[in-house]
Amino acid sequence: MILLINICKEKLHFYEFVKPVGDILVKKKIRGFIRHYTCVTKKDLDKASKVIICGTSLKDDYFVESVERFSWLRDFDRPVLGICGGMQIMGLVFGGKLKKKTEIGYFKENFKKKFLGSKGENEVYHLHNNYIDFSKLDFDDFVEGMVSQAVKHKKKEIYGVLFHPEVRQKELILNFCNLD
């Protein structure tokens, strides 16, 4: 069972950033459940075989003020995928600093090695004002460029993407869901 974590402050943002990820799972008959990050319990985490921390809108970064709610990431022993704000949360939990850079729209990113099925040049959809520099953290970076776009923890199954795979890389989400 996959836990989708909603980090949106505004209720309507759920329909743009969380529901599309849930719809991908439903379409493939993958069982999941959704919790707002302020309501996630130990029982929810114990029940989850995997976790996806969904993204949110450009101006909705209230989750940064309560990143300690995600401290469970340090000890969690199952796969996690952070999307956009979810990737920023992962970076903050593991000691990174938030940096400013706005990217909006479709960009071509070059995956230098295979990442959840993506390799080579891919057109991805960006919608963010912030990012984390993962270069000094315990993560491998999979995309060429100055801003970390796709990372994986070196010792844990913790993956992050700064772009929104629910827009054009639905297979990336499914590949994550199908990890053993």
LOBATI-761348 format. One record per residue (C-alpha): residue number from 1; residue in three letters; x, y, z. Coordinates in Angstrom, 1 decimal, padded with zeros to 4 digits, always signed. Layout:
! LOBATI-761348
NUM / ala / X / Y / Z
...
END
This chain:
! LOBATI-761348
1 / met / +000.0 / +000.0 / +000.0
2 / ile / +001.5 / +003.3 / -001.1
3 / leu / +001.1 / +006.4 / +001.1
4 / leu / +000.7 / +009.6 / -000.8
5 / ile / +001.6 / +012.6 / +001.4
6 / asn / -000.1 / +015.9 / +000.6
7 / ile / +002.0 / +018.9 / +001.4
8 / cys / -000.4 / +021.5 / +000.0
9 / lys / -001.6 / +024.3 / +002.4
10 / glu / -004.4 / +025.4 / +000.0
11 / lys / -007.1 / +022.7 / -000.4
12 / leu / -007.6 / +023.3 / -004.1
13 / his / -003.9 / +022.6 / -004.8
14 / phe / -004.6 / +019.0 / -003.9
15 / tyr / -006.4 / +018.6 / -007.3
16 / glu / -003.3 / +019.8 / -009.3
17 / phe / -000.5 / +018.1 / -007.3
18 / val / -001.8 / +015.1 / -005.4
19 / lys / -004.8 / +013.8 / -007.2
20 / pro / -003.0 / +013.3 / -010.5
21 / val / -000.5 / +011.1 / -008.7
22 / gly / -003.3 / +009.2 / -007.1
23 / asp / -005.1 / +008.8 / -010.4
24 / ile / -001.9 / +007.2 / -011.9
25 / leu / -002.0 / +004.6 / -009.1
26 / val / -005.8 / +004.0 / -009.4
27 / lys / -005.6 / +003.5 / -013.2
28 / lys / -003.0 / +000.7 / -012.7
29 / lys / -005.0 / -000.7 / -009.7
30 / ile / -002.1 / +000.1 / -007.3
31 / arg / -003.5 / +000.4 / -003.8
32 / gly / -002.8 / +003.6 / -001.9
33 / phe / -004.0 / +006.1 / +000.6
34 / ile / -003.6 / +009.9 / +001.1
35 / arg / -002.7 / +011.8 / +004.2
36 / his / -001.9 / +015.5 / +004.7
37 / tyr / +001.6 / +015.9 / +006.1
38 / thr / +000.2 / +017.4 / +009.3
39 / cys / -001.8 / +014.2 / +009.9
40 / val / +000.7 / +011.4 / +009.1
41 / thr / +001.0 / +009.0 / +012.0
42 / lys / +003.4 / +006.2 / +012.9
43 / lys / +000.5 / +003.8 / +012.0
44 / asp / +000.3 / +005.3 / +008.5
45 / leu / +004.0 / +004.9 / +008.0
46 / asp / +004.0 / +001.3 / +009.3
47 / lys / +001.1 / +000.5 / +006.9
48 / ala / +002.9 / +001.9 / +003.9
49 / ser / +005.1 / -000.3 / +001.6
50 / lys / +006.3 / +002.9 / -000.1
51 / val / +005.8 / +006.7 / +000.3
52 / ile / +005.4 / +009.4 / -002.3
53 / ile / +005.7 / +013.0 / -001.0
54 / cys / +003.8 / +015.0 / -003.6
55 / gly / +004.6 / +018.5 / -004.8
56 / thr / +002.7 / +021.8 / -004.4
57 / ser / +002.3 / +025.2 / -006.1
58 / leu / +005.0 / +027.9 / -006.6
59 / lys / +003.9 / +030.0 / -003.6
60 / asp / +003.0 / +027.2 / -001.3
61 / asp / +006.1 / +026.4 / +000.7
62 / tyr / +004.6 / +026.4 / +004.3
63 / phe / +005.9 / +022.8 / +004.7
64 / val / +009.4 / +024.3 / +005.1
65 / glu / +008.4 / +025.8 / +008.5
66 / ser / +007.6 / +022.3 / +009.8
67 / val / +010.2 / +020.1 / +008.1
68 / glu / +010.7 / +018.3 / +011.4
69 / arg / +007.5 / +016.5 / +010.7
70 / phe / +009.5 / +014.5 / +008.2
71 / ser / +012.3 / +013.5 / +010.5
72 / trp / +011.0 / +009.9 / +010.1
73 / leu / +012.8 / +009.9 / +006.7
74 / arg / +016.2 / +009.4 / +008.4
75 / asp / +015.1 / +006.0 / +009.8
76 / phe / +012.5 / +004.9 / +007.3
77 / asp / +013.4 / +001.6 / +005.7
78 / arg / +011.1 / +001.5 / +002.7
79 / pro / +011.2 / +003.4 / -000.7
80 / val / +010.3 / +007.1 / -000.8
81 / leu / +009.8 / +009.3 / -003.8
82 / gly / +009.8 / +013.1 / -003.2
83 / ile / +008.3 / +015.2 / -006.0
84 / cys / +009.3 / +018.9 / -006.2
85 / gly / +008.5 / +020.2 / -002.7
86 / gly / +008.9 / +016.5 / -001.6
87 / met / +012.4 / +016.5 / -002.9
88 / gln / +013.1 / +019.8 / -001.2
89 / ile / +011.9 / +018.3 / +002.1
90 / met / +014.2 / +015.3 / +001.7
91 / gly / +017.2 / +017.6 / +001.1
92 / leu / +016.3 / +019.7 / +004.2
93 / val / +015.9 / +016.6 / +006.4
94 / phe / +019.3 / +015.3 / +005.3
95 / gly / +021.1 / +018.6 / +005.9
96 / gly / +020.7 / +020.6 / +002.7
97 / lys / +019.9 / +024.3 / +002.4
98 / leu / +017.1 / +025.8 / +000.4
99 / lys / +018.2 / +027.9 / -002.6
100 / lys / +016.2 / +030.2 / -005.0
101 / lys / +015.7 / +029.4 / -008.7
102 / thr / +012.5 / +029.7 / -010.5
103 / glu / +011.9 / +027.2 / -013.3
104 / ile / +008.5 / +027.1 / -015.0
105 / gly / +007.5 / +025.1 / -018.1
106 / tyr / +009.0 / +022.3 / -020.2
107 / phe / +012.7 / +021.7 / -020.1
108 / lys / +014.9 / +019.1 / -021.6
109 / glu / +016.9 / +017.3 / -019.0
110 / asn / +019.7 / +014.8 / -019.7
111 / phe / +019.7 / +011.8 / -017.4
112 / lys / +023.3 / +010.6 / -017.4
113 / lys / +022.4 / +007.2 / -015.9
114 / lys / +019.1 / +005.3 / -015.6
115 / phe / +016.8 / +006.7 / -013.0
116 / leu / +013.5 / +004.9 / -012.4
117 / gly / +013.4 / +004.0 / -016.1
118 / ser / +014.4 / +007.5 / -017.4
119 / lys / +017.7 / +007.7 / -019.3
120 / gly / +019.1 / +010.2 / -021.8
121 / glu / +017.3 / +013.3 / -022.8
122 / asn / +013.7 / +013.7 / -021.5
123 / glu / +011.3 / +016.7 / -021.7
124 / val / +010.1 / +017.3 / -018.1
125 / tyr / +007.7 / +019.9 / -016.6
126 / his / +009.2 / +022.3 / -014.0
127 / leu / +007.2 / +024.4 / -011.6
128 / his / +009.3 / +025.5 / -008.7
129 / asn / +010.9 / +028.6 / -007.0
130 / asn / +013.4 / +026.7 / -004.8
131 / tyr / +015.8 / +023.8 / -004.9
132 / ile / +018.4 / +022.0 / -002.8
133 / asp / +022.0 / +021.6 / -003.8
134 / phe / +022.5 / +017.8 / -003.2
135 / ser / +026.2 / +017.8 / -004.3
136 / lys / +027.5 / +017.8 / -000.7
137 / leu / +024.8 / +015.4 / +000.6
138 / asp / +024.8 / +011.6 / +000.7
139 / phe / +022.9 / +011.5 / -002.6
140 / asp / +023.8 / +010.6 / -006.2
141 / asp / +022.7 / +013.1 / -008.9
142 / phe / +021.3 / +011.6 / -012.1
143 / val / +020.8 / +014.7 / -014.3
144 / glu / +023.4 / +016.9 / -015.8
145 / gly / +023.2 / +020.6 / -014.8
146 / met / +023.6 / +023.2 / -012.1
147 / val / +020.4 / +022.3 / -010.3
148 / ser / +019.8 / +018.8 / -008.9
149 / gln / +016.7 / +017.5 / -010.8
150 / ala / +016.8 / +013.8 / -010.0
151 / val / +018.6 / +012.2 / -007.0
152 / lys / +018.8 / +009.0 / -005.0
153 / his / +020.2 / +008.5 / -001.5
154 / lys / +023.5 / +006.6 / -001.6
155 / lys / +022.4 / +004.0 / +001.1
156 / lys / +018.6 / +004.2 / +001.1
157 / glu / +015.8 / +003.8 / -001.4
158 / ile / +015.0 / +007.5 / -001.2
159 / tyr / +014.5 / +009.2 / -004.6
160 / gly / +013.7 / +012.7 / -005.5
161 / val / +012.7 / +014.7 / -008.6
162 / leu / +012.4 / +018.5 / -008.8
163 / phe / +010.2 / +018.3 / -011.8
164 / his / +006.6 / +017.0 / -011.9
165 / pro / +006.5 / +013.4 / -013.3
166 / glu / +002.7 / +013.3 / -013.0
167 / val / +002.6 / +015.6 / -016.0
168 / arg / +004.9 / +013.8 / -018.6
169 / gln / +006.8 / +011.0 / -016.8
170 / lys / +003.9 / +008.9 / -015.4
171 / glu / +006.1 / +005.8 / -016.1
172 / leu / +008.7 / +007.1 / -013.6
173 / ile / +006.0 / +007.0 / -010.9
174 / leu / +004.9 / +003.5 / -011.9
175 / asn / +008.5 / +002.3 / -012.0
176 / phe / +008.9 / +003.6 / -008.4
177 / cys / +005.7 / +001.9 / -007.4
178 / asn / +006.9 / -001.4 / -008.9
179 / leu / +010.3 / -001.4 / -007.0
180 / asp / +010.8 / -004.6 / -005.0
END
